[in-house]
Amino acid sequence: LLSFTELDRRLRAIPDGPSGILNSPPLFRVATVVGGVACVLALLPIGLARFIQPAPWMLTMVQMAFAVMVMAWLPAFVRNCVVLCMTIWHWRKDLVEQLDHDRPEFAAILSWLSEQPRQALVECQRMVTLTHRQLLAKIGLLAGGLDRLGIVPALAAAYLFVRNAGDILDMPTWQLLVAVFLILLWLIITMATLMRIRLQLYELLLTEALAMKSIVEREPS
């Protein structure tokens, strides 16, 4: 029975192949979450200092949370830099190996899709197209063309915090609000981009499956 749940299950079941090196190990994923919590804890006293009298414990909390954030995120950052350099250096070899790995896997999924009723494929394709268009409209309403900036908003927020590192509790309110907004904007854009990539994959598979089904139906019995 055709459903997006089943389609997603089959896609998730595809082995990573050579590109699996890009996936973060489980321990690094835990460290990323810990770093995110520490980042929130580091921002909390900075916000509280706008409403109550700054106290020494606030600065201590910011320093400790920042240290935990750096220790949690630094190993993953170093690994990602190394993997990126290796990927760039061996890009041609990795590309062809990944294509050879993915071709039979996606062919099996397309074969399964082409066996589904045409009406079900058309309805799913229509739903994916509609959802994709709505997502693009929401991204445009929220961020305009900022989704093309990638990690730049997060780097700009980091610059604002580093710029005021000497006296973080006295960071101007407007800079704090801008930094928090940039971080949230980057997170939202990142999630929306991942959703777009997934929807485009669904749409491509459904379109190709309909084309394959049309060829089969035109063939003489």
N, C-alpha and C positions, 0 to 999 in steps of 0.2 A: 504494500500500500504506500503510495507516494505521500510523503509529508516532509516538512522542513526538518523535523526532529530526526527522521531516518536519514535524510540526506546529510545532515550535519554529523550524525554518528558515523556514517561511512567515510566522510572526509577526515574526521578525527582519527579514524582507524588506519589511515594511510601512514606508513612509517615515515619518519622525517628524512631519512636518507642522508646524503652528504651535508645538507643544510642543518642537520641536527646540532652541529657545533655552535650555531647561533643561539640555541636555547640555553637559558640560564639553568645551572644545576639547582636541585631543590634547596640546598643550603643557602645559595645566593638569593633565592626567592624569599626565603624567610628573613634573610638579612635586609632585603629591600623593604619588606613590611616593617621591620623594626626601625629602619632608618626613617620611614615615613611617619611612624608614631613619634619618633624623637623630633622630627621636624615640626610636627604640630605642637609638641610640648615646648619647643624652643620659641615658637611664635606666641604661645599663650601669655607668658609674662610681659612680652612687649605690648600686647593688647591691653592687659590689665593695668599697665603703667599709665594708660590714658585716662583711667577712671579712679584709681586709688594712688596713694602716695608710694612711689618706688621704694622698695626695700632691698636689703642685701641679698635675701634669699632669691629674689627674682633674677638678679645677675648670675648667681650660682646655678640656678635652674637652667638659664639660657646656655651657660658655658658647658654644663654637664650634658644637656640634651644635644647641643651642637657637636660635642666630642663623640657622643654615641652615634649620631647621624653620620659623621665623617667616617668613623670606624666601620659602620655597617655598609655604607655605600662605596667606600674606596676600593675594596677588593673586586666588587662587580664592575666598577668603572675601569680598573686596570685590566681586568679580563676582557671586557668589551673592546678596549682599545687594541689589545693584542690580537683578538679575533678579527677585528676590523682590518688591521694591517695584513694579517694572513689572508683574509678573504680578498682584499684588493690585489695582493701579490699573485694569488692563484685564481683570479676571477674566471679566466677562460676554462681551466680544467674543472673547477667547481661547478660552473654553469652547465657544461655539457654532461657532467656526471649526474647533476640534479635533474636535468631534462630527461636523460635516459631512465632515471629512476621513476620519475613522475608519470611518464607516458603510459605504461601499462596500467598503473593504478587508476589514472583518470579514464582510461579506456574502459576499464571494468565498471566504473561508476556511470559512464555514458551509456554503456550497454544496458545496465539496469534501468536507467532513466528512459531509454528508448523503448523499453518494454511496457512502460506505463501508458494508461489511456491518454490520448491526445488532449482531451478536454482538461484533464487534471494538470498536464504540463502547461497548457495555455493559461489556466487559472493561476498556477504558481508563478509563472513568468510575469503575468499581469500584476500580481501582488508584490513581487520583488521590485518591478519597475516603479510602481506607485510608492513603495516605501523608500526607495532610493531617491526619488524626486523630492519627497517630503523631507528626508534627511538633509539633502542639499539646500533646500529652502531654509531649514532651521539653522544650519551652519552659517548661511549667508546672513540671516537675520541677527544672529548672535555675534559673529566674528567678522563679517564682511569677507575680505580677502586675506585675513590674518592666518587662515588655516595653511597658507603656503609658506609661512615663516618657520614652520617646524619647531625646533627647540629654542628659537630666539626669545620668545616671551619668558621662558624659564630662566634663560641666561640673564636677561635684563632684570628679573626679580632677584637673582643671586647677586648681581652687581650692586643693587640697592642695599641689600643686607651687608655685603662686604664693605661697601662705602661707609656704612655707619657702624662698623664692627668696634671701633674705639669706644663708643658710648651708645650701645645698642638700645638701651632703655629710653634714651632721648631722641630716638629716630623720629623725624617729623611724621606727624599723623598721615599727611597726604602721601608720603613715600611708602609708609606701611600699607595703606589701602591700595595703592597702585601695585605694590609687590604681591600682595595677596590676590588681587584681581588677576594679575598676569599668571600666577601659578594655577589658579582655578581655570583660567582660560586655556592654558596649555593642556591641563588634564582633560578638559572637555573636548578640545580639538583632537587630542590624541585618541580618545575613545571613539569620537565620531569618525575619524579617519580609518580606524580598525573596522568599524561597522561598514563603512563604504567599501573597503576592500572585500569584506565577506559578501556583501550584497552583489558586488560586481562579479564575484566568482559564481554565486548562485545563478545570476542572470546569464552568464556565459555558458554554464553547463546546461541550463534549461533551453537556451536558444540552440545550442549544438545538438541537443537531444531531439528537439523538434525537427531540425534539418535532417538528421539521420532517419527519423521516423518517416518523413516525407519521401525520402529516397527509397526506403523499403516499400512504402505503399504504392509508389509508382512502378516498381518493378513488376513485370508480368509473373503470374503465379506459375 
